[in-house]
Amino acid sequence: MSNALPQSPLDRLLAIMARLRDPVRGCEWDLAQSFATIAPYTIEEAYEVADAIEREDMADLREELGDLLFQVVFHARMAEEAGHFTFEDVAATIADKMEARHPHIFAAAGGRMDEARWEDLKAEERSTKGASSAMDGVANALPALLRSEKLQKRAARVGFEWHDLKGPREKLEEELVELEEASDEEKLVEAGDVLFVAVNIIRRYGIDAEQALQASNAKFERRFRHMEEMAALDGHDFAQLPLERQEEYWQAVKATEKQRLKP
């Protein structure tokens, strides 16, 4: 009988990844991958985690977190093969970072954590890594709305910020005019300027722009599906109706939702 201790789930996962990447006995697909080819899957799995949380599906969340963990294990394995670092190094690095970012818990700094203190600690980290600009460290791969918000917050921390909402509101009107008057070649950038200023306004209300747009997307999709269902019950193909009739269904859906929300 073997006296070997049972393998932990994490050790088992690491062993599975090592087997998949074995040069002789591994899986052809896994062996062909690189950091660049796996990165899109990593991003996709992170979104699927967020989706499970939004749906409050704990069984699915457990599975999606496993998928995301596998992505970390995959990247760490490729890095180990190349002699860069190991999974243990990844775990140690984040452990060190979390202790450093919580001096009121793991050191004698005292006080409480808030967003300003958190950002100060992160700024200190960036400085030790040689950051020379307030813009350093904002990942290019972030969703555009989220990256826009982070860039604006960085600028605000060094004083580059309108004093009140009047400034960005006037700027939004200005950018809409510029979009209207722009040539075809200029419209892409001008449209981006409109969105950038809109994010600024939303941020000043303390609202996350990415979450706000996700909520609006969900609301629009829900209402549109309801319109299609109502038209079908009336014997109509919604896509074949004139815009005026479609608008009537839109208003009917909105009225139905308002009625549901009444106490």
Order of alpha helices (4+ residues) and beta strands (2+ residues): alpha-alpha-alpha-alpha-alpha-alpha-alpha-alpha-alpha-alpha-alpha-alpha
